[in-house]
Each structure stands twice: as C-alpha cells, then as structure tokens.
Amino acid sequence: MSKITRIAVTGASGRMGQMLIRTIAENDKTVLAGAVEREGMDWVGQDVGVAMGGTANGVIVSSDAASVFADCDAVIDFTAPVATVAFASLAAKAGIAHIIGTTGMTDEDISSLADVPNARIVRAGNMSLGVNLLTQLTKKVAAALDEDFDIEIIEGHHHHKVDAPSGTALMLGEAAAEGRGVELNDVRDSGRDGITGARKRGDIGFTAIRGGDIVGEHDVLFAGAGERIVLRHMATDRGIFARGAVKAAIWAQGIEAGEYDMMDVLGL
C-alpha cells in the first residue's frame, strides 16, 4: 500500500483553503492532518469540518503553525507573501515539503525563500496542468518569433484579487522573456495610462482585468504586421489549482532540499 501523505493547509478559512481541504479529503493518497489560521480568526479552535458547515473530522484549526507542521508531511500554502516567508522557515525546521501557490511575492520575498536552510519548496504562480503547458508553449513561440512580434499578456481574475499582474501572468512573462533570451525586468511594460508614447520594440506588456467571479483567464498575444497568434488558457473551476497543489505535495515526498516548480512535478 502506498504511503498516505499527511497535509496541512494554511489560510484554512479562505476560499482556496476550503477548496484544498475538500480536495485532500477526496484524494485516496492524502489526509488532512492540520489546518492553520491567523490568531484571532473565528475558525481558530473549531473543528475544521464543523467550521465548513459539515460534520466534525477531528482536525482543530490552530494559529500555532509550528505545532501543526510537526505532525505533517507537507503544507499547502496559498496565503500572503509575508505569511508564506514565515511559514517557509517553520516548514523547513519541521522537515516537511512546503507547497506554495501564494501570488504577489516580490523579488525580495522569493530571495528570502531561497535563503531558508534545508527548505523543500515547490512554488508556482499557477498549479494547473494546462497553464504549465501554456508556459512551455509561450517559451517556444517566443523563441521562434523575433521582436517584429510584440508580446502582450492579458489576464483576468475576480474582483477580490489584490495583486496585479497575476502570478500566472508573470510566470508567462518570464517564459516569454526566457524564450527571447532577455530578463523580464528589463522589458516589462505594465499599467499603461495617459500619453505613454509608442510601444517600445521588444517589450513584454501586461494588462490586468478584474471583475465578477472570473476564476482565471490568460492570453499570450504575439502581434505582428498582418497577423496575430493567441495562446489562451481559461480556468472555470478553482479546483484545478487545488488538485495540482495536492499532486505537488504527494510528489514532493522524499525530494532533496531545494526549490522546485510544477514543471518538475509534471515532468515537463
């Protein structure tokens, strides 16, 4: 019998946290071993099953992440950058895999993760199979087309999302930049407004749409003279991200210390 992976979920009361809890329960290779929320949140001290409106499952929501991680094999973390950086150290000390789907992380935040000793991290701007395939396609198309083709990344999300461009959009931008052999920070063009002047040749542009309950939509547009190529991914169910994260938690058992991404998990 294959080993059951014991998983903790941070930000348990959030929409993504609850989706992860349900996905873990539905997977025959995983079990929910812990749930973490910020001190002072209503869910702290409650049975997570009851808090979600169902039956008790014996997992009590805790604000003490260190004690929760001590009894787990992995933690899945879709919270906020400052919390994720703190969780990284606690997960490394507990010797468990840290699966990170948090977006809005700065270069400094990411550098802080790399500085955590003995950390086993799987981090991705998007955990879905489709988006990771799109990332590979973006890199290949960008490598095949020269700067006569302008690259624009257009992303849409629900009106509650607090960061822009999305982590997925930035992941696609990185792929396009890598395909062209440049650094994204050197060619990134975001947030045009007013008299901006003509588009600079070779730039990679970003546009963010926020509205309604859009789960996640991403287009990579290659616009040339007389023709356009559009690579598109549309997510209609937040469950694709949860399923990808759970797959990453299972995959990460036994890996050496280091930082990995969904390309590693999916063998891409």
Salt bridges, closest charged atoms under 4 A:
ASP73 OD2 - LYS3 NZ 2.98
ASP73 OD1 - ARG6 NH2 2.97
ASP77 OD2 - HIS98 NE2 2.96
GLU147 OE1 - ARG201 NE 3.60
ASP148 OD1 - ARG201 NH1 2.83
ASP150 OD1 - ARG199 NH1 3.26
GLU152 OE2 - ARG192 NH2 2.57
GLU152 OE2 - ARG199 NH2 2.87
GLU155 OE1 - HIS157 ND1 2.79
GLU155 OE1 - ARG210 NH1 2.78
ASP163 OD1 - LYS161 NZ 3.17
GLU178 OE2 - LYS139 NZ 3.03
ASP189 OD2 - ARG192 NE 2.93
ASP219 OD2 - ARG232 NH2 2.68
GLU259 OE2 - ARG123 NE 2.84
